[in-house]
Structure formats: structure tokens, C-alpha cells
Amino acid sequence: MKCERETENLTFINLLDVGEIYSRLLDHRPVIQGEIRYFVKEFEEKRGLRELRVLENLKNTIFETNEHVLPKCEQAMHDNLNEAFKRLQAANDMFRRLQEREHEERKLQADKLMAREEKRIAHWEEFMKEQENKQAEVDEEHRKAMERLKEQYSEMEKELAKYVSF
């Protein structure tokens, strides 16, 4: 009995030892859960602090932009836009003067062209009158030549008539 008891005790101790050995060697859940809790706690704290730092930096950047950068940009933009507007007005005035000169030049060219056209028409009319006069002269010469030929033929007929009567 004593042996049985000792065997039972040893078995019980062995079971305890095996359970303890198992829990120490193979069951890491308690340690892992503690590590996970620690990691989550650290992560949340660091993340919270990091987000606070990011938000604080963002707030400072926005404040700096609103107080200093934005007014400088507005002033620079205003100055540059005024300068650009003045240059555009000057360019617009130059273009308008150029257009006026071009318009005047075109009008002058059109007037010259119209004067040349009128001169050409006058020359043409004069040429046509000249041609009509020459035609009249040629017609008159032709009529006179025809009359002379008629007289000459009638004289020849008279002469011929004299000889035919023989």
C-alpha cells in the first residue's frame, strides 16, 4: 500500500510536473497576452502622442500660413497683377495704334486703287473714243475710196461703151 501510495503520489507529482512543464514550455498564452496588452498600450500611447504632435504641427503651419505667408502672397499677387495689368494696357494701346495705322494704310491703298481704277476707266473711254474716231476716219476713207472706185468703174464702163459701139 505504501508503494501504491507512493506510486500514486509520484504519478500525481509527475502529472503536476508534466502540467507545469507543459505550461512553462508549451503554453505561452499568459506571456503573449501580457506582451500584446503592453504592445497595444504602448502603440496607443505613442500613436496618440504622434497624432497630437501631427495636429499641433498642422495647427502651427496653418497659423503661420494665415498670419505671414498668405498676406505676403496676397501682396505679391496684387503687385504682380497691377504690373501685368499695366503691361497689358500698354500692349493693348500699341495694338490699337497698329490697327489704326493698318486701317489708315488700307484706306489709303483702297483710295489709290480707286484712283487708278478711275484713271484706267478714263483711259479706256479715251481709247474707245479714239478707236471710234479712227473707225469713223477709216469708214470715211473707205467710203471715199468706194466712191472713187465707183467713179473709176463708171468711167471705165463709159470708155468701154465707146469701144463696144464700134
Secondary structure, DSSP 4 states (H G I P E B T S, - for coil): -HHHHHHHHHHHHHHHHHHHHHHHHT--HHHHHHHHHHHHHHHHHHHHHHHHHHHHHHHHHHHHIIIIIHHHHHHHHHHHHHHHHHHHHHHHHHHHHHHHHHHHHHHHHHHHHHHHHHHHHHHHHHHHHHHHHHHHHHHHHHHHHHHHHHHHHHHHHHHHHHHHT-
